[in-house]
Amino acid sequence: QVQVVESGGGLVQAGDSLRLSCVASGRTFSSYFMGWFRQAPGKEREFVAGISWSGGSTYYADSVKGRSTISRDNAKNTVYLQMNRLKPEDTAVYYCALRKRPFSTSNYRDTLEYDYWGQGTQVTVSS
């Protein structure tokens, strides 16, 4: 089994920055894709950002594009999401998800395509 654990959330003011971390453990995969999702109260879980195993391909939701950067350190089995200029609408529980195999299509935004999920970390942005 694989365990995925997020950290780095917290309470910040609008305009501040946060760096979320996601660590995968328990089993290693030669190639895997990792993504960040978030879910605000009363809303569906939505895609935020994703990154390929090599780190050569990154993807962002329009809502965070230009304000966030996803990166990974495969030696540490860790993925980071740097979020800058945070807005109150960024408030949500942020989840890290892992897919065991690379995507062959562009369906990385679909929650059903991922194999493992973390417990979530709360990000609250006050105005």
PLY file of the C-alpha trace (Angstrom):
ply
format ascii 1.0
element vertex 127
property float x
property float y
property float z
element edge 126
property int vertex1
property int vertex2
end_header
0.00 0.00 0.00
0.97 3.60 -0.61
0.51 6.43 1.84
0.20 10.03 0.73
0.55 12.82 3.29
0.07 16.55 2.75
1.34 19.35 4.93
1.91 23.08 4.85
-1.61 24.44 5.10
-2.61 27.14 7.50
-4.37 30.43 8.12
-3.00 33.34 6.11
-4.08 36.75 4.90
-4.91 37.65 1.33
-1.73 38.27 -0.63
0.36 35.90 1.46
2.09 32.75 0.26
2.12 29.10 1.26
4.08 26.07 0.18
2.27 22.79 0.40
4.18 19.52 0.51
3.12 16.00 -0.38
5.13 12.92 0.53
4.45 9.45 -0.85
5.67 6.45 1.12
5.13 2.74 1.65
5.92 1.70 -1.89
7.88 3.15 -4.73
6.86 3.31 -8.36
9.22 3.72 -11.26
6.94 6.29 -12.85
4.00 8.13 -11.34
1.98 11.28 -11.78
0.93 13.50 -8.90
-1.74 16.11 -8.68
-3.22 18.64 -6.28
-6.95 19.05 -5.82
-9.00 21.24 -3.52
-12.50 21.20 -2.15
-14.28 24.20 -0.68
-17.39 23.89 1.49
-20.44 23.04 -0.58
-18.43 22.53 -3.76
-17.04 19.59 -5.68
-13.41 18.63 -5.55
-11.53 20.41 -8.32
-8.17 20.07 -9.98
-5.50 22.59 -9.03
-2.18 21.43 -10.49
-0.41 18.31 -11.71
3.09 17.17 -12.56
4.57 14.24 -14.46
7.14 11.84 -13.02
9.96 13.54 -14.87
8.76 16.99 -13.90
8.87 17.95 -17.54
5.13 18.47 -17.80
3.11 20.65 -15.45
-0.55 21.60 -15.53
-2.55 24.27 -13.75
-6.15 25.23 -13.31
-7.01 28.66 -14.66
-7.87 29.79 -11.15
-4.27 29.42 -9.95
-2.29 29.84 -13.15
0.33 32.53 -12.77
0.18 32.40 -8.98
1.31 28.86 -8.30
4.19 26.54 -9.13
4.20 22.77 -8.81
7.50 20.91 -8.56
8.82 17.56 -7.38
11.88 15.97 -5.87
11.81 12.31 -6.82
14.69 11.46 -4.50
12.46 12.51 -1.60
9.20 11.27 -3.14
7.89 14.76 -2.53
5.79 17.16 -4.55
5.45 20.83 -3.71
2.83 23.41 -4.53
3.99 26.98 -4.05
1.02 29.33 -3.92
1.52 33.08 -4.03
-0.83 36.06 -3.84
-3.44 33.95 -2.15
-7.07 35.00 -2.36
-10.03 34.27 -0.08
-11.47 32.06 -2.83
-8.42 29.81 -2.46
-9.80 28.69 0.90
-10.33 24.94 0.77
-9.03 21.59 1.87
-6.15 20.72 -0.42
-5.57 17.08 -1.34
-2.59 15.41 -2.91
-3.25 12.48 -5.24
-1.01 9.89 -6.86
-1.48 7.91 -10.05
0.72 4.84 -10.38
1.20 5.10 -14.10
1.69 8.08 -16.38
-1.27 9.52 -18.20
-1.64 8.60 -21.84
-4.37 11.21 -22.30
-5.19 14.62 -20.86
-7.59 13.31 -18.22
-5.36 14.30 -15.29
-8.12 16.62 -14.06
-10.40 13.68 -13.28
-10.36 12.55 -9.65
-11.30 9.01 -10.68
-7.99 8.59 -12.49
-5.92 8.64 -9.29
-5.03 5.63 -7.16
-4.11 7.13 -3.79
-5.17 10.21 -1.85
-3.90 12.07 1.16
-5.98 13.18 4.12
-6.01 16.82 3.07
-4.56 20.00 4.53
-6.64 23.07 5.29
-5.81 26.38 3.65
-7.73 29.38 4.92
-7.21 32.83 3.41
-8.74 35.78 5.21
-9.54 39.09 3.57
0 1
1 2
2 3
3 4
4 5
5 6
6 7
7 8
8 9
9 10
10 11
11 12
12 13
13 14
14 15
15 16
16 17
17 18
18 19
19 20
20 21
21 22
22 23
23 24
24 25
25 26
26 27
27 28
28 29
29 30
30 31
31 32
32 33
33 34
34 35
35 36
36 37
37 38
38 39
39 40
40 41
41 42
42 43
43 44
44 45
45 46
46 47
47 48
48 49
49 50
50 51
51 52
52 53
53 54
54 55
55 56
56 57
57 58
58 59
59 60
60 61
61 62
62 63
63 64
64 65
65 66
66 67
67 68
68 69
69 70
70 71
71 72
72 73
73 74
74 75
75 76
76 77
77 78
78 79
79 80
80 81
81 82
82 83
83 84
84 85
85 86
86 87
87 88
88 89
89 90
90 91
91 92
92 93
93 94
94 95
95 96
96 97
97 98
98 99
99 100
100 101
101 102
102 103
103 104
104 105
105 106
106 107
107 108
108 109
109 110
110 111
111 112
112 113
113 114
114 115
115 116
116 117
117 118
118 119
119 120
120 121
121 122
122 123
123 124
124 125
125 126
